[in-house]
Amino acid sequence: MMRISNEFPAASPWSAPSFRAAFALGTDVGGGTGFGMPKEALQAYFAQRTSKDGIPLSAAHLLYLVTRAGAEALALHDEVGDFSAGKAADLVLIQPPRAGELAQVLQRSESVEQSLASIFTLAGSESVREVRVEGQTVYRSGGA
């Protein structure tokens, strides 16, 4: 598997149409800006918007890149990557603080796409309420 950093859009598969490889977004902090997938997706969005040959990435496409695309790139799409019955899933519940900017934006959102884009743009660690790995809660925040 080839690792391509979203910090170097010129080396991106999006900017090389003849380049064919399965890829997805992920994070390990080594080449990114943090552990949070919303932040990494937003960086990929910015990299494509500022690249000469970049392509527009919708919020739905970014969601695909941080979920199912990873499963496909690792040939695990029969086991993980979406909410199909029988598949395993690690889940993060995003619930922003009520007085926070993200909560205010989500209350006024007019579509799922707009809500998803807002989460990619504004969600941070303060919005993570619960994390489940293999069905077990491994983190739960007390705040709301």
HELIX and SHEET records of a PDB file:
HELIX    1   1 PRO A    9  ALA A   11  5                                   3    
HELIX    2   2 PRO A   13  SER A   15  5                                   3    
HELIX    3   3 MET A   37  THR A   50  1                                  14    
HELIX    4   4 ALA A   59  VAL A   66  1                                   8    
HELIX    5   5 ARG A   68  ALA A   73  1                                   6    
HELIX    6   6 GLU A  101  ARG A  108  1                                   8    
HELIX    7   7 VAL A  112  LEU A  122  1                                  11    
HELIX    8   8 SER A  125  SER A  127  5                                   3    
SHEET    1   A 3 LEU A  91  ILE A  94  0                                        
SHEET    2   A 3 VAL A 128  VAL A 133 -1                                        
SHEET    3   A 3 GLN A 136  ARG A 140 -1                                        
END                                                                             
